Amino acid sequence: MFPYADNPDSYWTGYFSSRANDKQQVRRASSSYHSSNQLITEKMLDQSKDVEDFQDELIEGSWALLDDLSIL
């Protein structure tokens, strides 16, 4: 890996110049996780519908997304 220079005497290495595609995928997956987490929370707080039947499935799906993001 070589340093990246965007200005004279200004070099970037490491985090800012390596694995850009991986970082983009992690950002997209994280965004999807947070969006789905908000939807799950809204569904679980919805008192007009019977959520208890599939509440465990929603929580397991949330845990699966965290596992895919390697947070757990």
Protein Blocks (a to p, Z undefined) as FASTA:
>chain_A
ZZddfbghiacehjlmgoklmmmmmmmmmmmmmmmmmmmmmmmmmmkbcfklmmmmmmmm
mmmmmmmnomZZ
